[in-house]
Amino acid sequence: KLSKKRLASYRNLVRIKATLELKFTRDFTEIVAKKRPQLVPFVEYAIQNSEFEELQDDGRMRYYAFISQINDYVRVVEEPNGEILNIMENQKNLIRKNKGLL
């Protein structure tokens, strides 16, 4: 588990990196982008404007952000190497749970 200081540093690096060109895994480009093309434009926004992040045990980072255009929350999953692995919508209940509303 990362310390709060190291996690904050990681978040800052990710936000800086997000302003650069994003990299995507082959699974993302071949599967996810085809299944959910309407969400692809929101990947960078979700990383830069996440309401909260979670660091998974395997080193992947999850970013959660509200997207007003679809009136829903999305989750973006980033590999430790910086490549984007996945984006999912319909995350409202998870957000509410993390905010203590469920």
Backbone torsions as a table, in degrees:
resi	resn	phi	psi	omega
1	LYS	NA	137.6	-179.5
2	LEU	-81.4	147.3	174.1
3	SER	-70.0	161.5	179.6
4	LYS	-60.0	-39.5	-179.4
5	LYS	-65.3	-43.8	-179.9
6	ARG	-68.6	-38.2	177.7
7	LEU	-64.7	-41.5	177.5
8	ALA	-62.9	-41.0	177.5
9	SER	-62.8	-42.9	178.3
10	TYR	-61.0	-44.5	179.4
11	ARG	-60.1	-42.7	179.0
12	ASN	-62.8	-42.9	178.1
13	LEU	-61.8	-40.6	-179.5
14	VAL	-64.7	-42.4	-180.0
15	ARG	-64.6	-39.3	176.7
16	ILE	-64.5	-45.4	-179.0
17	LYS	-63.5	-32.5	-177.6
18	ALA	-64.9	-22.3	177.5
19	THR	-78.3	-12.8	176.6
20	LEU	-90.8	-176.0	178.8
21	GLU	-69.3	130.5	179.8
22	LEU	-80.0	149.2	175.2
23	LYS	-110.4	145.4	-178.6
24	PHE	-126.2	144.7	175.5
25	THR	-69.3	162.1	177.6
26	ARG	-62.8	-39.2	177.2
27	ASP	-59.7	-39.5	179.2
28	PHE	-62.8	-50.0	-176.1
29	THR	-70.4	-33.0	-176.5
30	GLU	-90.6	-25.2	-175.8
31	ILE	-118.3	-60.3	-173.1
32	VAL	-62.6	-47.6	-177.7
33	ALA	-63.4	-28.5	178.2
34	LYS	-80.2	-34.7	179.4
35	LYS	-75.6	-35.3	-175.4
36	ARG	-133.3	59.4	-176.5
37	PRO	-63.1	-25.6	-179.6
38	GLN	-67.9	-18.1	-177.9
39	LEU	-94.8	-20.2	-175.1
40	VAL	-54.7	-41.8	180.0
41	PRO	-62.7	-14.5	-175.7
42	PHE	-96.6	0.7	-177.6
43	VAL	-59.4	-54.7	-177.6
44	GLU	-62.5	-41.9	179.1
45	TYR	-59.6	-44.2	-177.9
46	ALA	-62.7	-38.5	179.4
47	ILE	-69.2	-44.4	-177.0
48	GLN	-74.8	-25.4	-173.8
49	ASN	-123.0	31.4	-176.9
50	SER	-66.4	142.1	175.6
51	GLU	-77.1	-34.4	172.5
52	PHE	-159.7	162.7	-178.8
53	GLU	-128.3	154.4	174.9
54	GLU	-131.0	135.5	174.0
55	LEU	-98.0	117.9	179.8
56	GLN	-75.4	160.5	179.0
57	ASP	-60.5	-28.8	-178.5
58	ASP	-85.8	5.8	177.6
59	GLY	92.4	-6.9	176.8
60	ARG	-74.6	148.1	179.5
61	MET	-110.3	136.0	175.5
62	ARG	-108.5	134.4	177.2
63	TYR	-119.2	133.9	179.5
64	TYR	-118.6	129.5	-179.3
65	ALA	-146.6	147.6	175.3
66	PHE	-86.5	132.2	179.0
67	ILE	-113.1	107.8	-175.4
68	SER	-64.9	-31.0	-178.6
69	GLN	-62.8	-28.9	178.3
70	ILE	-112.3	2.3	179.0
71	ASN	51.9	47.6	-177.6
72	ASP	-157.0	164.0	173.8
73	TYR	-91.4	147.5	173.7
74	VAL	-123.0	156.6	174.1
75	ARG	-121.6	126.5	175.5
76	VAL	-109.4	132.4	178.5
77	VAL	-111.2	127.2	-178.2
78	GLU	-117.0	132.6	176.8
79	GLU	-69.3	158.5	177.6
80	PRO	-58.2	-25.7	179.4
81	ASN	-83.2	2.1	176.8
82	GLY	95.2	-5.7	179.0
83	GLU	-79.6	142.6	179.0
84	ILE	-81.9	126.3	-176.3
85	LEU	-98.6	-40.1	-171.2
86	ASN	-156.6	156.9	169.2
87	ILE	-141.7	132.4	-178.7
88	MET	-130.7	146.9	174.2
89	GLU	-105.8	-171.2	-179.9
90	ASN	59.9	48.9	-179.1
91	GLN	-103.6	16.3	-175.0
92	LYS	-58.8	-46.4	-177.9
93	ASN	-64.2	-38.0	178.3
94	LEU	-64.7	-41.8	177.9
95	ILE	-62.5	-46.6	-180.0
96	ARG	-61.7	-39.0	179.0
97	LYS	-63.9	-44.7	-179.6
98	ASN	-68.3	-23.2	176.4
99	LYS	-90.7	1.8	178.5
100	GLY	78.1	23.2	-177.4
101	LEU	-97.6	-7.2	177.9
102	LEU	-111.8	NA	NA
